[in-house]
């Protein structure tokens, strides 16, 4: 079983809504989709205007097909992800996105 398409669309819309469209040339929030998880990434253009945009992983949402639950993972300074224990896994991915976007916990956005 793959990740629910409606949840993937919801995550994509949430990412686009994090930065006003008129600032997308300076910063974006994107969703990088893998087989069992979605990584939320902040991207910025190169400081000198040359090369690729930098990609900074902010959080990861992991989907467990057997339960239909999503869980949040946070990234440490070594770019390794760890399960976020303050929010329990849930079928409601929007609730997890709301928590990440609330900036209540600086572990995600610094």
N, C-alpha and C positions, 0 to 999 in steps of 0.2 A: 504494500500500500504506500502510495506517495503522499506527500503533504497536500492538504486540502487547497484546491485552487482559490477558493474564496479567501482563505487566510493569506495566501501569497499575495493576492491582489490588495488585500487590506494592509499588509505590511508595506507594499510598494507605495500605496497612497499615503500612508503615514510618513514614510521617508520623504516623499516629495513635499509634504506639508510642513516639514520642520524648518525649512529655509524659504523665505519669500522668493518668488520667481525672479524678481529683479536683481537678486544677489547670487543667482546660480553661476555666474561667471567668476565668483569669488569663493564660494563654498557650496557643497551639496551633501546631502545625506542619501546614501544609496543602500540597496539590499543586494547582497551577493548570495545567490541561492546555490546550495549544494544538495546532495541526496537526502540528508536527514536534518539539515539545519539551514538557517538563514543568518548571515552575519551582517549586522548593521555597521556601515562604514561611513566615516566623514571623509570627504575628498576635497582637496584644495589644489589650485594650479601651482606650477613651479614658481618660486619667488622671482626667478630671472626670465620667466616667459618661455623657457626652452625645456623640452623634455616632457615626461609624463606627469600627470597629477599625482600628488601624494595620497596614500590611502591609509587611514587610521582606523583600525577596528574599534568600535565603541562597545558593542554587545553582541551576543549570539543567542538566537532563539532555536532551541532544539526540539524537534518533533519526535514523539514516540508513537509509532503507528499502532502498537498493540493496545494502548490505552487511549489514544487520541489526544494526549496532553502535550502542551507546549511548556518548556521551562526556560528560564533565563540563565545565561552564563556571563560572567564578567571577565575582563582581560587584565592580566597582570603586566608588570613592566617588561617581562620577557616574552610578551605576546602569546602567553599560554592562557587558555580559558578555564575557568573554574565555575562550578555550579553556584548560583546565587541563592543562598539559603533564606533570605528574607521574604521571598515570594514563593509560594508553593506552586508546583506544576498545575496547569489548568487547561481546560478546553477553550477558554476564552483568550485568544491571542491579543485582542484589543486591550484587555486589562493589563497585560504585561507591557505592551507598547506605551500605554498611558503612564505606567510606573517609570519606565525608562525616560520618557519625555518630560516627566514632572520635575526633574532635576532635584528631587528630594534627597537622593543619594549621589554624592559626587563621584562615586566609583565608576560611573559610566561616562560622564562628560568632563570630569576633572575639576 
